[in-house]
């Protein structure tokens, strides 16, 4: 079984991050995992014609972030204990680093062998975020490990019902098993859902998936669905509401920056709009 032993939790100390941290603490208790809480300080530049990093000012910002980080963690622990009884309070390490948010998060996740990156997301609130993406969507596009996003108003509840968004690709079973392994501690009911447009119904592909899964049944209950909708994002939202889904799972392949520039990301669209936690399985390009 895939074990989550280390969770990297980036924070900007916002209410959205504070809410997501409660989810992170509870999830860490389920896995008995360590949490590394990370705040990234963007370098300050001196007022000159040629951009020069002002190390003194940057260091002041980093030093000021340390007590704020400690207060953030303490508040998260106290708020979580008010609504949840820990089996054992998770180990939490506090880190303040200098750098660019997305790059630093991804770099540290790789260097520290994080099994999961977990963070809050506010979705798209303006046209610039829609065009260039937020920190959370930047992380899901570049991280090598799974990423879980917690929407700003999502309240904690046990993960009983999970929906896995399938595109019926030949690599789908691999992504599904990776997600199922991570979810084993919750013993959820899992819906495999494919949203198709127009007359793109593909019963043969669904039957093939059922056959593969029936021969390799994980410790979860599985049902399969195909539903017609003009928009994949809107279709998933309707499915989530109709079936009372607690967690939505998608996969996102690694792409070069050129591919990310030209490729429309369905995962990014869902990350901007989801009202429930989203688990993104990060995998290398599948080679059959």
C-alpha atoms as an extended CHARMM CRD file, in Angstrom:
* protein
*
       288  EXT
         1         1  UNK       CA              0.0000000000        0.0000000000        0.0000000000  PROA      1               0.0000000000
         2         2  UNK       CA              1.2080000000        3.4490000000       -0.8450000000  PROA      2               0.0000000000
         3         3  UNK       CA              2.0170000000        5.2820000000        2.3730000000  PROA      3               0.0000000000
         4         4  UNK       CA              1.8980000000        9.0450000000        2.9160000000  PROA      4               0.0000000000
         5         5  UNK       CA              4.6430000000        9.6550000000        5.4490000000  PROA      5               0.0000000000
         6         6  UNK       CA              5.5110000000       13.2900000000        4.7150000000  PROA      6               0.0000000000
         7         7  UNK       CA              3.1970000000       16.1460000000        3.7010000000  PROA      7               0.0000000000
         8         8  UNK       CA              4.4970000000       19.5030000000        2.4860000000  PROA      8               0.0000000000
         9         9  UNK       CA              2.0490000000       22.2900000000        3.3510000000  PROA      9               0.0000000000
        10        10  UNK       CA              2.8020000000       25.6920000000        1.7650000000  PROA      10              0.0000000000
        11        11  UNK       CA              1.1120000000       28.6480000000        3.4680000000  PROA      11              0.0000000000
        12        12  UNK       CA              0.7090000000       32.3810000000        2.9500000000  PROA      12              0.0000000000
        13        13  UNK       CA             -0.9000000000       32.6890000000        6.4360000000  PROA      13              0.0000000000
        14        14  UNK       CA             -4.2660000000       33.6100000000        4.8830000000  PROA      14              0.0000000000
        15        15  UNK       CA             -7.6580000000       32.4080000000        6.2130000000  PROA      15              0.0000000000
        16        16  UNK       CA             -7.7830000000       30.0690000000        3.1930000000  PROA      16              0.0000000000
        17        17  UNK       CA             -4.4740000000       28.5060000000        4.2430000000  PROA      17              0.0000000000
        18        18  UNK       CA             -5.5910000000       28.3260000000        7.8830000000  PROA      18              0.0000000000
        19        19  UNK       CA             -8.6970000000       26.3960000000        6.8680000000  PROA      19              0.0000000000
        20        20  UNK       CA             -6.6670000000       24.0420000000        4.6620000000  PROA      20              0.0000000000
        21        21  UNK       CA             -4.1970000000       23.4410000000        7.4940000000  PROA      21              0.0000000000
        22        22  UNK       CA             -6.9580000000       21.9170000000        9.6120000000  PROA      22              0.0000000000
        23        23  UNK       CA             -7.6170000000       19.4320000000        6.7870000000  PROA      23              0.0000000000
        24        24  UNK       CA             -3.8830000000       18.7420000000        6.5940000000  PROA      24              0.0000000000
        25        25  UNK       CA             -3.5510000000       18.0400000000       10.3250000000  PROA      25              0.0000000000
        26        26  UNK       CA             -6.4490000000       15.5830000000       10.2810000000  PROA      26              0.0000000000
        27        27  UNK       CA             -5.1590000000       13.8400000000        7.1580000000  PROA      27              0.0000000000
        28        28  UNK       CA             -1.7120000000       13.5630000000        8.7300000000  PROA      28              0.0000000000
        29        29  UNK       CA             -3.3180000000       11.8790000000       11.7350000000  PROA      29              0.0000000000
        30        30  UNK       CA             -4.9440000000        9.2770000000        9.4540000000  PROA      30              0.0000000000
        31        31  UNK       CA             -1.5840000000        8.5090000000        7.8510000000  PROA      31              0.0000000000
        32        32  UNK       CA              0.5610000000        9.1260000000       10.9480000000  PROA      32              0.0000000000
        33        33  UNK       CA              2.5370000000       11.4650000000        8.6890000000  PROA      33              0.0000000000
        34        34  UNK       CA              4.9080000000       14.3350000000        9.3990000000  PROA      34              0.0000000000
        35        35  UNK       CA              3.9480000000       17.8250000000        8.1550000000  PROA      35              0.0000000000
        36        36  UNK       CA              6.4470000000       20.3670000000        6.8590000000  PROA      36              0.0000000000
        37        37  UNK       CA              4.8040000000       23.7930000000        6.8630000000  PROA      37              0.0000000000
        38        38  UNK       CA              6.4800000000       26.1190000000        4.3580000000  PROA      38              0.0000000000
        39        39  UNK       CA              6.2640000000       29.8790000000        3.8840000000  PROA      39              0.0000000000
        40        40  UNK       CA              8.1070000000       31.3410000000        0.8900000000  PROA      40              0.0000000000
        41        41  UNK       CA              9.3740000000       34.9170000000        1.1650000000  PROA      41              0.0000000000
        42        42  UNK       CA              9.6500000000       36.7030000000       -2.1830000000  PROA      42              0.0000000000
        43        43  UNK       CA             12.9400000000       38.6430000000       -2.4550000000  PROA      43              0.0000000000
        44        44  UNK       CA             12.7670000000       42.4160000000       -2.0160000000  PROA      44              0.0000000000
        45        45  UNK       CA             14.4810000000       44.4870000000       -4.6960000000  PROA      45              0.0000000000
        46        46  UNK       CA             16.3370000000       47.7320000000       -4.1230000000  PROA      46              0.0000000000
        47        47  UNK       CA             15.0340000000       50.9410000000       -5.7080000000  PROA      47              0.0000000000
        48        48  UNK       CA             17.5640000000       51.0920000000       -8.5470000000  PROA      48              0.0000000000
        49        49  UNK       CA             17.5020000000       51.1790000000      -12.3350000000  PROA      49              0.0000000000
        50        50  UNK       CA             19.0680000000       47.7210000000      -12.3640000000  PROA      50              0.0000000000
        51        51  UNK       CA             17.1280000000       45.1950000000      -10.2310000000  PROA      51              0.0000000000
        52        52  UNK       CA             19.2650000000       44.1530000000       -7.2680000000  PROA      52              0.0000000000
        53        53  UNK       CA             18.0100000000       41.9790000000       -4.4490000000  PROA      53              0.0000000000
        54        54  UNK       CA             18.0230000000       43.8440000000       -1.1520000000  PROA      54              0.0000000000
        55        55  UNK       CA             19.2590000000       41.0970000000        1.1630000000  PROA      55              0.0000000000
        56        56  UNK       CA             18.8180000000       43.1580000000        4.3250000000  PROA      56              0.0000000000
        57        57  UNK       CA             15.1580000000       43.9060000000        3.6130000000  PROA      57              0.0000000000
        58        58  UNK       CA             14.5190000000       40.3580000000        2.4210000000  PROA      58              0.0000000000
        59        59  UNK       CA             16.0690000000       38.9150000000        5.5640000000  PROA      59              0.0000000000
        60        60  UNK       CA             13.9130000000       41.2290000000        7.7010000000  PROA      60              0.0000000000
        61        61  UNK       CA             10.8230000000       39.8550000000        5.9770000000  PROA      61              0.0000000000
        62        62  UNK       CA             11.9990000000       36.2930000000        6.5480000000  PROA      62              0.0000000000
        63        63  UNK       CA             12.7540000000       36.9620000000       10.2300000000  PROA      63              0.0000000000
        64        64  UNK       CA              9.3440000000       38.5880000000       10.6940000000  PROA      64              0.0000000000
        65        65  UNK       CA              7.6650000000       35.5220000000        9.1760000000  PROA      65              0.0000000000
        66        66  UNK       CA              9.0620000000       33.1370000000       11.8160000000  PROA      66              0.0000000000
        67        67  UNK       CA              6.7890000000       34.1590000000       14.7420000000  PROA      67              0.0000000000
        68        68  UNK       CA              3.8360000000       34.4700000000       12.3450000000  PROA      68              0.0000000000
        69        69  UNK       CA              4.4960000000       30.9100000000       11.2060000000  PROA      69              0.0000000000
        70        70  UNK       CA              4.5590000000       29.6960000000       14.8080000000  PROA      70              0.0000000000
        71        71  UNK       CA              1.2610000000       31.4340000000       15.5660000000  PROA      71              0.0000000000
        72        72  UNK       CA             -0.2580000000       29.9740000000       12.3770000000  PROA      72              0.0000000000
        73        73  UNK       CA              0.6580000000       26.4290000000       13.4230000000  PROA      73              0.0000000000
        74        74  UNK       CA             -0.5070000000       26.8960000000       17.0250000000  PROA      74              0.0000000000
        75        75  UNK       CA             -3.8450000000       28.3380000000       15.9150000000  PROA      75              0.0000000000
        76        76  UNK       CA             -4.3400000000       25.4900000000       13.4470000000  PROA      76              0.0000000000
        77        77  UNK       CA             -3.6860000000       22.8930000000       16.1260000000  PROA      77              0.0000000000
        78        78  UNK       CA             -6.0500000000       24.5150000000       18.6380000000  PROA      78              0.0000000000
        79        79  UNK       CA             -8.8320000000       24.9850000000       16.0560000000  PROA      79              0.0000000000
        80        80  UNK       CA             -8.4950000000       21.4020000000       14.8530000000  PROA      80              0.0000000000
        81        81  UNK       CA             -8.5500000000       19.9540000000       18.3560000000  PROA      81              0.0000000000
        82        82  UNK       CA            -11.8460000000       21.7790000000       18.9100000000  PROA      82              0.0000000000
        83        83  UNK       CA            -13.5070000000       19.6790000000       16.2070000000  PROA      83              0.0000000000
        84        84  UNK       CA            -11.4110000000       16.5070000000       15.9730000000  PROA      84              0.0000000000
        85        85  UNK       CA             -9.7360000000       14.1150000000       18.4340000000  PROA      85              0.0000000000
        86        86  UNK       CA             -6.2360000000       13.1820000000       17.2980000000  PROA      86              0.0000000000
        87        87  UNK       CA             -4.9350000000        9.6520000000       17.6060000000  PROA      87              0.0000000000
        88        88  UNK       CA             -1.5520000000       11.3350000000       18.0040000000  PROA      88              0.0000000000
        89        89  UNK       CA             -0.8180000000       15.0060000000       17.3470000000  PROA      89              0.0000000000
        90        90  UNK       CA              1.1570000000       15.1250000000       14.0800000000  PROA      90              0.0000000000
        91        91  UNK       CA              4.7910000000       16.2120000000       14.0750000000  PROA      91              0.0000000000
        92        92  UNK       CA              5.0300000000       19.6570000000       12.4670000000  PROA      92              0.0000000000
        93        93  UNK       CA              8.2290000000       21.2850000000       11.1970000000  PROA      93              0.0000000000
        94        94  UNK       CA              8.1490000000       25.0120000000       10.3730000000  PROA      94              0.0000000000
        95        95  UNK       CA             10.1790000000       26.3360000000        7.4240000000  PROA      95              0.0000000000
        96        96  UNK       CA             10.6600000000       29.8610000000        6.0280000000  PROA      96              0.0000000000
        97        97  UNK       CA             12.5030000000       29.9920000000        2.6910000000  PROA      97              0.0000000000
        98        98  UNK       CA             13.4890000000       32.7500000000        0.2270000000  PROA      98              0.0000000000
        99        99  UNK       CA             12.4720000000       32.3920000000       -3.4040000000  PROA      99              0.0000000000
       100       100  UNK       CA              9.6690000000       32.3020000000       -5.9580000000  PROA      100             0.0000000000
       101       101  UNK       CA              6.6340000000       30.5040000000       -4.5610000000  PROA      101             0.0000000000
       102       102  UNK       CA              5.9180000000       27.7690000000       -7.1320000000  PROA      102             0.0000000000
       103       103  UNK       CA              9.5530000000       26.9410000000       -7.8920000000  PROA      103             0.0000000000
       104       104  UNK       CA             10.5280000000       26.8190000000       -4.2140000000  PROA      104             0.0000000000
       105       105  UNK       CA              7.5680000000       24.6150000000       -3.2710000000  PROA      105             0.0000000000
       106       106  UNK       CA              8.2940000000       22.1280000000       -6.0590000000  PROA      106             0.0000000000
       107       107  UNK       CA             12.0400000000       22.1440000000       -5.3490000000  PROA      107             0.0000000000
       108       108  UNK       CA             11.6110000000       21.4420000000       -1.6300000000  PROA      108             0.0000000000
       109       109  UNK       CA              8.9870000000       18.7690000000       -2.2710000000  PROA      109             0.0000000000
       110       110  UNK       CA             11.5270000000       16.9710000000       -4.4520000000  PROA      110             0.0000000000
       111       111  UNK       CA             14.4860000000       17.4770000000       -2.1090000000  PROA      111             0.0000000000
       112       112  UNK       CA             12.5440000000       16.4260000000        0.9970000000  PROA      112             0.0000000000
       113       113  UNK       CA             10.8370000000       13.4540000000       -0.7140000000  PROA      113             0.0000000000
       114       114  UNK       CA              7.3460000000       14.6910000000        0.1090000000  PROA      114             0.0000000000
       115       115  UNK       CA              4.6380000000       12.1090000000       -0.5540000000  PROA      115             0.0000000000
       116       116  UNK       CA              1.9500000000       14.7780000000       -0.8740000000  PROA      116             0.0000000000
       117       117  UNK       CA              1.7180000000       18.5490000000       -1.2700000000  PROA      117             0.0000000000
       118       118  UNK       CA             -1.3850000000       19.9600000000        0.3770000000  PROA      118             0.0000000000
       119       119  UNK       CA             -2.5000000000       23.5820000000        0.1400000000  PROA      119             0.0000000000
       120       120  UNK       CA             -5.4630000000       25.9180000000        0.1260000000  PROA      120             0.0000000000
       121       121  UNK       CA             -6.8360000000       27.4720000000       -3.0460000000  PROA      121             0.0000000000
       122       122  UNK       CA             -9.1070000000       30.4520000000       -3.6660000000  PROA      122             0.0000000000
       123       123  UNK       CA             -9.8620000000       29.6220000000       -7.2880000000  PROA      123             0.0000000000
       124       124  UNK       CA             -9.8760000000       32.2500000000      -10.0350000000  PROA      124             0.0000000000
       125       125  UNK       CA            -10.9210000000       35.6990000000       -8.8670000000  PROA      125             0.0000000000
       126       126  UNK       CA             -9.7030000000       37.7730000000      -11.7690000000  PROA      126             0.0000000000
       127       127  UNK       CA             -8.7380000000       37.5310000000      -15.4310000000  PROA      127             0.0000000000
       128       128  UNK       CA             -5.0030000000       37.4970000000      -14.6770000000  PROA      128             0.0000000000
       129       129  UNK       CA             -5.3320000000       34.3540000000      -12.5760000000  PROA      129             0.0000000000
       130       130  UNK       CA             -7.3810000000       32.7280000000      -15.3160000000  PROA      130             0.0000000000
       131       131  UNK       CA             -4.7050000000       33.5690000000      -17.8630000000  PROA      131             0.0000000000
       132       132  UNK       CA             -1.5580000000       32.8110000000      -15.8940000000  PROA      132             0.0000000000
       133       133  UNK       CA             -2.7420000000       30.5850000000      -13.0570000000  PROA      133             0.0000000000
       134       134  UNK       CA             -2.3860000000       30.8440000000       -9.3040000000  PROA      134             0.0000000000
       135       135  UNK       CA              0.3170000000       29.3840000000       -7.0830000000  PROA      135             0.0000000000
       136       136  UNK       CA             -1.8130000000       26.2950000000       -6.4180000000  PROA      136             0.0000000000
       137       137  UNK       CA             -2.4070000000       25.5620000000      -10.0960000000  PROA      137             0.0000000000
       138       138  UNK       CA              1.2570000000       26.2530000000      -10.8280000000  PROA      138             0.0000000000
       139       139  UNK       CA              2.1880000000       23.6140000000       -8.2660000000  PROA      139             0.0000000000
       140       140  UNK       CA             -0.1550000000       20.9720000000       -9.6840000000  PROA      140             0.0000000000
       141       141  UNK       CA              1.3550000000       21.5490000000      -13.1260000000  PROA      141             0.0000000000
       142       142  UNK       CA              4.9770000000       21.2100000000      -11.9820000000  PROA      142             0.0000000000
       143       143  UNK       CA              5.0690000000       18.9600000000       -8.9070000000  PROA      143             0.0000000000
       144       144  UNK       CA              6.1270000000       15.3410000000       -9.2380000000  PROA      144             0.0000000000
       145       145  UNK       CA              4.1640000000       14.0630000000       -6.2440000000  PROA      145             0.0000000000
       146       146  UNK       CA              0.3650000000       14.1150000000       -5.7450000000  PROA      146             0.0000000000
       147       147  UNK       CA             -1.1650000000       17.4660000000       -4.7970000000  PROA      147             0.0000000000
       148       148  UNK       CA             -4.3280000000       18.0400000000       -2.7580000000  PROA      148             0.0000000000
       149       149  UNK       CA             -6.0980000000       21.3920000000       -2.9870000000  PROA      149             0.0000000000
       150       150  UNK       CA             -8.5630000000       22.5250000000       -0.3330000000  PROA      150             0.0000000000
       151       151  UNK       CA            -11.0490000000       25.2270000000       -1.4740000000  PROA      151             0.0000000000
       152       152  UNK       CA            -11.2760000000       28.2470000000        0.7930000000  PROA      152             0.0000000000
       153       153  UNK       CA            -14.6930000000       27.4340000000        2.3000000000  PROA      153             0.0000000000
       154       154  UNK       CA            -14.4440000000       23.6170000000        2.3720000000  PROA      154             0.0000000000
       155       155  UNK       CA            -15.2870000000       22.2050000000        5.7850000000  PROA      155             0.0000000000
       156       156  UNK       CA            -13.6390000000       19.0390000000        7.0380000000  PROA      156             0.0000000000
       157       157  UNK       CA            -15.6720000000       15.8290000000        6.8480000000  PROA      157             0.0000000000
       158       158  UNK       CA            -14.6330000000       12.1900000000        6.5130000000  PROA      158             0.0000000000
       159       159  UNK       CA            -13.9020000000       10.9660000000        2.9910000000  PROA      159             0.0000000000
       160       160  UNK       CA            -16.6780000000        8.4540000000        2.3420000000  PROA      160             0.0000000000
       161       161  UNK       CA            -17.4640000000        9.0930000000       -1.3310000000  PROA      161             0.0000000000
       162       162  UNK       CA            -14.7780000000        9.7350000000       -3.9540000000  PROA      162             0.0000000000
       163       163  UNK       CA            -15.1370000000       10.5120000000       -7.6610000000  PROA      163             0.0000000000
       164       164  UNK       CA            -12.2890000000        9.7200000000      -10.0470000000  PROA      164             0.0000000000
       165       165  UNK       CA            -12.5470000000       11.7380000000      -13.2920000000  PROA      165             0.0000000000
       166       166  UNK       CA            -11.6170000000        9.3590000000      -16.1230000000  PROA      166             0.0000000000
       167       167  UNK       CA            -10.7600000000       10.2750000000      -19.7050000000  PROA      167             0.0000000000
       168       168  UNK       CA            -10.8190000000        6.5590000000      -20.6820000000  PROA      168             0.0000000000
       169       169  UNK       CA             -7.1490000000        6.6310000000      -21.6820000000  PROA      169             0.0000000000
       170       170  UNK       CA             -5.0270000000        3.4870000000      -21.6930000000  PROA      170             0.0000000000
       171       171  UNK       CA             -3.1100000000        4.7980000000      -18.6760000000  PROA      171             0.0000000000
       172       172  UNK       CA             -6.2660000000        5.3390000000      -16.5880000000  PROA      172             0.0000000000
       173       173  UNK       CA             -5.9480000000        2.1060000000      -14.5550000000  PROA      173             0.0000000000
       174       174  UNK       CA             -2.4520000000        3.1100000000      -13.3800000000  PROA      174             0.0000000000
       175       175  UNK       CA             -3.6210000000        6.5310000000      -12.2190000000  PROA      175             0.0000000000
       176       176  UNK       CA             -6.6720000000        4.9870000000      -10.5860000000  PROA      176             0.0000000000
       177       177  UNK       CA             -4.6260000000        2.4560000000       -8.6170000000  PROA      177             0.0000000000
       178       178  UNK       CA             -2.2630000000        5.1540000000       -7.4100000000  PROA      178             0.0000000000
       179       179  UNK       CA             -5.2520000000        7.1310000000       -6.0800000000  PROA      179             0.0000000000
       180       180  UNK       CA             -6.9170000000        4.0250000000       -4.6160000000  PROA      180             0.0000000000
       181       181  UNK       CA             -3.7680000000        3.1430000000       -2.6740000000  PROA      181             0.0000000000
       182       182  UNK       CA             -3.6440000000        6.6060000000       -1.1240000000  PROA      182             0.0000000000
       183       183  UNK       CA             -7.3210000000        6.3930000000       -0.1490000000  PROA      183             0.0000000000
       184       184  UNK       CA             -7.1730000000        2.9240000000        1.4520000000  PROA      184             0.0000000000
       185       185  UNK       CA             -7.3030000000        4.2770000000        5.0530000000  PROA      185             0.0000000000
       186       186  UNK       CA            -10.7170000000        5.8050000000        4.3160000000  PROA      186             0.0000000000
       187       187  UNK       CA            -12.3670000000        2.7160000000        2.7360000000  PROA      187             0.0000000000
       188       188  UNK       CA            -14.4300000000        4.9510000000        0.4330000000  PROA      188             0.0000000000
       189       189  UNK       CA            -17.1030000000        4.2420000000       -2.1470000000  PROA      189             0.0000000000
       190       190  UNK       CA            -15.4120000000        5.2280000000       -5.4060000000  PROA      190             0.0000000000
       191       191  UNK       CA            -17.1870000000        6.4350000000       -8.5370000000  PROA      191             0.0000000000
       192       192  UNK       CA            -15.2850000000        6.3370000000      -11.8380000000  PROA      192             0.0000000000
       193       193  UNK       CA            -16.9070000000        9.0780000000      -13.9290000000  PROA      193             0.0000000000
       194       194  UNK       CA            -16.3420000000        9.9630000000      -17.5750000000  PROA      194             0.0000000000
       195       195  UNK       CA            -17.9630000000       13.1510000000      -18.8660000000  PROA      195             0.0000000000
       196       196  UNK       CA            -18.4490000000       13.0870000000      -22.6360000000  PROA      196             0.0000000000
       197       197  UNK       CA            -19.6430000000       15.7410000000      -25.0420000000  PROA      197             0.0000000000
       198       198  UNK       CA            -22.2490000000       15.1620000000      -27.7450000000  PROA      198             0.0000000000
       199       199  UNK       CA            -22.3470000000       11.5610000000      -28.9540000000  PROA      199             0.0000000000
       200       200  UNK       CA            -18.8670000000       10.6690000000      -27.7350000000  PROA      200             0.0000000000
       201       201  UNK       CA            -20.1700000000        7.8520000000      -25.5080000000  PROA      201             0.0000000000
       202       202  UNK       CA            -17.6170000000        5.0210000000      -25.4250000000  PROA      202             0.0000000000
       203       203  UNK       CA            -19.1540000000        1.9090000000      -23.8750000000  PROA      203             0.0000000000
       204       204  UNK       CA            -16.3140000000       -0.2910000000      -25.1470000000  PROA      204             0.0000000000
       205       205  UNK       CA            -13.7390000000        1.7380000000      -23.1970000000  PROA      205             0.0000000000
       206       206  UNK       CA            -15.9060000000        1.6820000000      -20.0580000000  PROA      206             0.0000000000
       207       207  UNK       CA            -16.3790000000       -2.1140000000      -20.3740000000  PROA      207             0.0000000000
       208       208  UNK       CA            -12.6130000000       -2.5350000000      -20.7680000000  PROA      208             0.0000000000
       209       209  UNK       CA            -11.9970000000       -0.5030000000      -17.5990000000  PROA      209             0.0000000000
       210       210  UNK       CA            -14.5520000000       -2.6030000000      -15.7100000000  PROA      210             0.0000000000
       211       211  UNK       CA            -12.8000000000       -5.7690000000      -16.8740000000  PROA      211             0.0000000000
       212       212  UNK       CA             -9.3890000000       -4.5190000000      -15.7200000000  PROA      212             0.0000000000
       213       213  UNK       CA            -10.7220000000       -3.4180000000      -12.3470000000  PROA      213             0.0000000000
       214       214  UNK       CA            -12.6980000000       -6.6540000000      -11.7940000000  PROA      214             0.0000000000
       215       215  UNK       CA             -9.4560000000       -8.6230000000      -12.1640000000  PROA      215             0.0000000000
       216       216  UNK       CA             -7.5610000000       -6.3590000000       -9.7490000000  PROA      216             0.0000000000
       217       217  UNK       CA            -10.0850000000       -5.1670000000       -7.2010000000  PROA      217             0.0000000000
       218       218  UNK       CA             -8.6550000000       -2.7720000000       -4.5700000000  PROA      218             0.0000000000
       219       219  UNK       CA            -10.0320000000       -2.3970000000       -1.0610000000  PROA      219             0.0000000000
       220       220  UNK       CA            -12.7190000000        0.0250000000       -2.2630000000  PROA      220             0.0000000000
       221       221  UNK       CA            -16.1830000000       -0.2870000000       -3.7530000000  PROA      221             0.0000000000
       222       222  UNK       CA            -16.2650000000        0.9130000000       -7.3730000000  PROA      222             0.0000000000
       223       223  UNK       CA            -19.0570000000        2.0100000000       -9.7010000000  PROA      223             0.0000000000
       224       224  UNK       CA            -18.7360000000        3.3240000000      -13.2620000000  PROA      224             0.0000000000
       225       225  UNK       CA            -20.5770000000        6.1840000000      -14.9340000000  PROA      225             0.0000000000
       226       226  UNK       CA            -20.6590000000        7.9760000000      -18.2790000000  PROA      226             0.0000000000
       227       227  UNK       CA            -22.6070000000       11.2150000000      -18.4880000000  PROA      227             0.0000000000
       228       228  UNK       CA            -23.1750000000       13.6620000000      -21.3120000000  PROA      228             0.0000000000
       229       229  UNK       CA            -22.4310000000       17.3510000000      -20.7670000000  PROA      229             0.0000000000
       230       230  UNK       CA            -21.2390000000       20.2470000000      -22.9170000000  PROA      230             0.0000000000
       231       231  UNK       CA            -18.5610000000       21.1420000000      -20.3570000000  PROA      231             0.0000000000
       232       232  UNK       CA            -16.3820000000       18.6040000000      -18.5290000000  PROA      232             0.0000000000
       233       233  UNK       CA            -15.9200000000       21.0000000000      -15.6060000000  PROA      233             0.0000000000
       234       234  UNK       CA            -19.6340000000       21.7100000000      -15.2740000000  PROA      234             0.0000000000
       235       235  UNK       CA            -20.4610000000       18.0330000000      -15.7450000000  PROA      235             0.0000000000
       236       236  UNK       CA            -18.1580000000       17.0450000000      -12.8950000000  PROA      236             0.0000000000
       237       237  UNK       CA            -19.7010000000       19.7220000000      -10.6950000000  PROA      237             0.0000000000
       238       238  UNK       CA            -23.1930000000       18.3230000000      -11.3380000000  PROA      238             0.0000000000
       239       239  UNK       CA            -21.9930000000       14.7820000000      -10.6270000000  PROA      239             0.0000000000
       240       240  UNK       CA            -20.3180000000       15.8760000000       -7.3700000000  PROA      240             0.0000000000
       241       241  UNK       CA            -23.5590000000       17.5080000000       -6.2090000000  PROA      241             0.0000000000
       242       242  UNK       CA            -25.8200000000       14.6170000000       -7.2650000000  PROA      242             0.0000000000
       243       243  UNK       CA            -23.7260000000       11.9020000000       -5.6210000000  PROA      243             0.0000000000
       244       244  UNK       CA            -22.6100000000       13.7980000000       -2.5060000000  PROA      244             0.0000000000
       245       245  UNK       CA            -18.9200000000       13.4250000000       -3.3800000000  PROA      245             0.0000000000
       246       246  UNK       CA            -16.4200000000       14.3080000000       -0.6260000000  PROA      246             0.0000000000
       247       247  UNK       CA            -13.2150000000       14.2150000000       -2.7270000000  PROA      247             0.0000000000
       248       248  UNK       CA            -12.6120000000       14.6140000000       -6.4540000000  PROA      248             0.0000000000
       249       249  UNK       CA             -9.5780000000       12.8750000000       -7.9890000000  PROA      249             0.0000000000
       250       250  UNK       CA             -7.9610000000       13.7510000000      -11.3230000000  PROA      250             0.0000000000
       251       251  UNK       CA             -4.5950000000       13.0750000000      -12.8970000000  PROA      251             0.0000000000
       252       252  UNK       CA             -2.3130000000       15.5550000000      -14.5960000000  PROA      252             0.0000000000
       253       253  UNK       CA              0.6210000000       14.4300000000      -16.8030000000  PROA      253             0.0000000000
       254       254  UNK       CA              3.9820000000       16.1860000000      -16.6960000000  PROA      254             0.0000000000
       255       255  UNK       CA              4.4290000000       18.6130000000      -19.5630000000  PROA      255             0.0000000000
       256       256  UNK       CA              7.2270000000       20.9370000000      -20.6250000000  PROA      256             0.0000000000
       257       257  UNK       CA              6.6470000000       24.6660000000      -20.2480000000  PROA      257             0.0000000000
       258       258  UNK       CA              5.9950000000       24.8340000000      -24.0090000000  PROA      258             0.0000000000
       259       259  UNK       CA              3.3320000000       22.1280000000      -23.7530000000  PROA      259             0.0000000000
       260       260  UNK       CA              1.7680000000       23.8520000000      -20.7360000000  PROA      260             0.0000000000
       261       261  UNK       CA              1.6220000000       27.1100000000      -22.7060000000  PROA      261             0.0000000000
       262       262  UNK       CA             -0.3190000000       25.5860000000      -25.6150000000  PROA      262             0.0000000000
       263       263  UNK       CA             -2.2730000000       22.8580000000      -23.8440000000  PROA      263             0.0000000000
       264       264  UNK       CA             -5.6420000000       23.6800000000      -22.2490000000  PROA      264             0.0000000000
       265       265  UNK       CA             -5.6160000000       22.0860000000      -18.7900000000  PROA      265             0.0000000000
       266       266  UNK       CA             -8.9110000000       20.5740000000      -17.6700000000  PROA      266             0.0000000000
       267       267  UNK       CA             -7.3440000000       19.9870000000      -14.2510000000  PROA      267             0.0000000000
       268       268  UNK       CA             -6.5810000000       23.7070000000      -13.9080000000  PROA      268             0.0000000000
       269       269  UNK       CA            -10.1810000000       24.5740000000      -14.7730000000  PROA      269             0.0000000000
       270       270  UNK       CA            -11.4840000000       22.2270000000      -12.0880000000  PROA      270             0.0000000000
       271       271  UNK       CA             -8.9220000000       23.5070000000       -9.5590000000  PROA      271             0.0000000000
       272       272  UNK       CA            -10.2660000000       27.0290000000      -10.0680000000  PROA      272             0.0000000000
       273       273  UNK       CA            -13.9220000000       26.0320000000       -9.6110000000  PROA      273             0.0000000000
       274       274  UNK       CA            -14.1270000000       23.0420000000       -7.2640000000  PROA      274             0.0000000000
       275       275  UNK       CA            -16.0120000000       23.4450000000       -3.9950000000  PROA      275             0.0000000000
       276       276  UNK       CA            -14.6890000000       20.1880000000       -2.5170000000  PROA      276             0.0000000000
       277       277  UNK       CA            -11.1120000000       18.9420000000       -1.9750000000  PROA      277             0.0000000000
       278       278  UNK       CA             -9.3040000000       17.9610000000       -5.1840000000  PROA      278             0.0000000000
       279       279  UNK       CA             -6.5530000000       15.3160000000       -5.2780000000  PROA      279             0.0000000000
       280       280  UNK       CA             -4.3550000000       15.5680000000       -8.3700000000  PROA      280             0.0000000000
       281       281  UNK       CA             -2.2950000000       12.4860000000       -9.1790000000  PROA      281             0.0000000000
       282       282  UNK       CA              0.9640000000       13.5640000000      -10.7460000000  PROA      282             0.0000000000
       283       283  UNK       CA              2.5710000000       11.0690000000      -13.1280000000  PROA      283             0.0000000000
       284       284  UNK       CA              5.1250000000       11.0590000000      -15.8920000000  PROA      284             0.0000000000
       285       285  UNK       CA              3.8340000000       10.8070000000      -19.4440000000  PROA      285             0.0000000000
       286       286  UNK       CA              2.4820000000        7.3130000000      -19.9190000000  PROA      286             0.0000000000
       287       287  UNK       CA              4.2980000000        5.1260000000      -22.3550000000  PROA      287             0.0000000000
       288       288  UNK       CA              2.3940000000        2.0480000000      -23.4000000000  PROA      288             0.0000000000
